[in-house]
Amino acid sequence: MAASLKDDERLLAFHALQEWLKLAAWLGGVAM
């Protein structure tokens, strides 16, 4: 149970990071 919870948190963090990267890439495109 604890292991699966940790995996879920890692997956959420990974998705959040992807969203930030997409946002940063979009902002970079707008700035250029």
C-alpha positions as CSV (number, residue, x, y, z in Angstrom):
1,M,0.0,0.0,0.0
2,A,2.7,2.5,1.0
3,A,4.7,1.5,-2.1
4,S,1.8,2.1,-4.4
5,L,1.1,5.5,-2.7
6,K,4.7,6.5,-3.3
7,D,4.4,5.4,-6.9
8,D,1.3,7.5,-7.3
9,E,3.0,10.6,-5.9
10,R,5.9,10.1,-8.3
11,L,3.5,9.7,-11.2
12,L,1.7,12.9,-10.1
13,A,5.0,14.8,-9.8
14,F,6.1,13.5,-13.3
15,H,2.8,14.8,-14.8
16,A,3.1,18.1,-13.1
17,L,6.7,18.4,-14.4
18,Q,5.4,17.7,-17.9
19,E,2.8,20.4,-17.6
20,W,5.4,22.9,-16.5
21,L,7.7,22.0,-19.4
22,K,4.8,22.4,-21.8
23,L,3.9,25.8,-20.3
24,A,7.6,26.9,-20.4
25,A,7.9,25.8,-24.0
26,W,4.7,27.7,-25.0
27,L,5.8,30.8,-23.1
28,G,9.2,30.5,-24.9
29,G,7.5,30.3,-28.2
30,V,5.4,33.4,-27.5
31,A,8.5,35.3,-26.3
32,M,10.2,34.5,-29.6
